[in-house]
Amino acid sequence: MLEKQLLHIAQEFGSPVYVYDSEKIISQYNRLTQAFSKVKNLRINYAVKALSNISILKLLKGLGSGLDTVSIQEVKLGLMAGVAPENIIYTPNGVSLEEIETAAKLGVQINIDNLSILEQFGTKYPNVPVCIRINPHVMAGGNTNISVGHIDSKFGISIHQIPHILRIVENTEMTINGIHMHTGSDILDIDVFLYASEILFDTAKHFSNLEFLDFGSGFKVPYKEGDIETNIEEFGKKLTKRFNQFCKEYGKELTLAFEPGKFLVSEAGYFLTKVNVVKQTTSTVFAQVDSGFNHLIRPMLYGAQHNIINVSNPKGRERFYSVVGYICETDTFANNRRINEISEDDILAFKNAGAYCYSMASNYNSRYRPAEVLWHNSEAKLIRKRETMDDLVKNQVAVEL
Ligand SMILES: Cc1ncc(COP(=O)(O)O)c(C=O)c1O
């Protein structure tokens, strides 16, 4: 999006505000499906956790996407967006049997990642086909918080426990219709994906009623200037060849599924904030914005780097700034960043604000969560109102003291 469009949106809707460019979401979706165009049955299940606004889910549904969900609430959001239950996969971790039963009754594809629930669910519902999430024991991902397929991770059923899975399946007479893995996020090296895929193929050979193989996600997108990204096109060519060969060996045209979050929405998002104060100290110049890690936690949580641009002064002289928020503890978005000269009231845009930004926002410091705007067909549409004082207190119960 152009700087002047972002500036207009901040002027029209106020700040802080999240903006999503539908064109970028569409082009990323098309890029991924194009990379796998030689797979007969391809399914993209957008990972709702990345950005769960219903209008975004509707946009993706319109493109032909299904959904990957991790909570019963995400399942319900998907259904509210009009996505058919059979196009929703539910991949929870460590939830109760009751929650999984509720999801099964709504008709979504269940994906189970532990032996205890597999046995209980299979015993009660032998006629509901289930997908199994394996733990391939592969260390991959941009940082430890988002590396989830290694031996010490809580996710998935170990590939060393396949005999136990098979025993449960035999005893309960349940049907396993899919095998799934997700090894982490921000994975650059396609050889890591291909290596883990071999483990998925090896696992799949043990199950005779499969309909799909789900390779999860974790594609890396560029965050910083000059950053490299997962080469989706090359990965598409290599995995397609291997997948089609596996289907021949297996004797059935299976569906190849992915569940990308970041790849589809990260670069489509911008977070617009206003500079309240420019503060010179003995060591730096702080630009203090009208937001904080309550609205965008990734820099403080993961050390994530979001590019920041000054959309009010895009041609100004570049200077060095530490961009910080208003939360009453260390609240740093960026240190020593080269940004076009900043004045108070300027609007700063944080890039890559589509994935894991609004969806991780909170009310910490009793601040309102921001508004969300969709930039679609050259028009800015409000898709979530900024919260108000009523939202902060609506569930509080005042007692007589
Ligand atoms: C099970 C599962 N699938 C898909 C995703 C999406 O990953 P990404 O945003 O890296 O594409 C995640 C992210 O945490 C996940 O846990």
Ligand as a Chemical Component Dictionary entry (heavy atoms), coordinates in Angstrom:
data_LIG
# 
_chem_comp.id                   LIG 
_chem_comp.type                 NON-POLYMER 
_chem_comp.pdbx_formal_charge   0 
_chem_comp.three_letter_code    LIG 
# 
loop_
_chem_comp_atom.comp_id 
_chem_comp_atom.atom_id 
_chem_comp_atom.alt_atom_id 
_chem_comp_atom.type_symbol 
_chem_comp_atom.charge 
_chem_comp_atom.model_Cartn_x 
_chem_comp_atom.model_Cartn_y 
_chem_comp_atom.model_Cartn_z 
_chem_comp_atom.pdbx_ordinal 
LIG C1 C1 C 0 -0.824 -26.323 13.919 1  
LIG C2 C2 C 0 -0.400 -25.083 13.231 2  
LIG N1 N1 N 0 -0.632 -24.958 11.918 3  
LIG C3 C3 C 0 -0.306 -23.831 11.244 4  
LIG C4 C4 C 0 0.295  -22.757 11.871 5  
LIG C5 C5 C 0 0.624  -21.532 11.060 6  
LIG O1 O1 O 0 1.989  -21.321 10.963 7  
LIG P1 P1 P 0 2.555  -20.095 10.123 8  
LIG O2 O2 O 0 1.909  -18.863 10.609 9  
LIG O3 O3 O 0 4.025  -20.122 10.338 10 
LIG O4 O4 O 0 2.214  -20.330 8.694  11 
LIG C6 C6 C 0 0.599  -22.854 13.230 12 
LIG C7 C7 C 0 1.258  -21.743 13.907 13 
LIG O5 O5 O 0 1.592  -21.707 15.043 14 
LIG C8 C8 C 0 0.222  -24.041 13.936 15 
LIG O6 O6 O 0 0.452  -24.164 15.246 16 
# 
loop_
_chem_comp_bond.comp_id 
_chem_comp_bond.atom_id_1 
_chem_comp_bond.atom_id_2 
_chem_comp_bond.value_order 
_chem_comp_bond.pdbx_ordinal 
LIG C1 C2 SING 1  
LIG C2 N1 SING 2  
LIG C2 C8 DOUB 3  
LIG N1 C3 DOUB 4  
LIG C3 C4 SING 5  
LIG C4 C5 SING 6  
LIG C4 C6 DOUB 7  
LIG C5 O1 SING 8  
LIG O1 P1 SING 9  
LIG P1 O2 DOUB 10 
LIG P1 O3 SING 11 
LIG P1 O4 SING 12 
LIG C6 C7 SING 13 
LIG C6 C8 SING 14 
LIG C7 O5 DOUB 15 
LIG C8 O6 SING 16 
# 
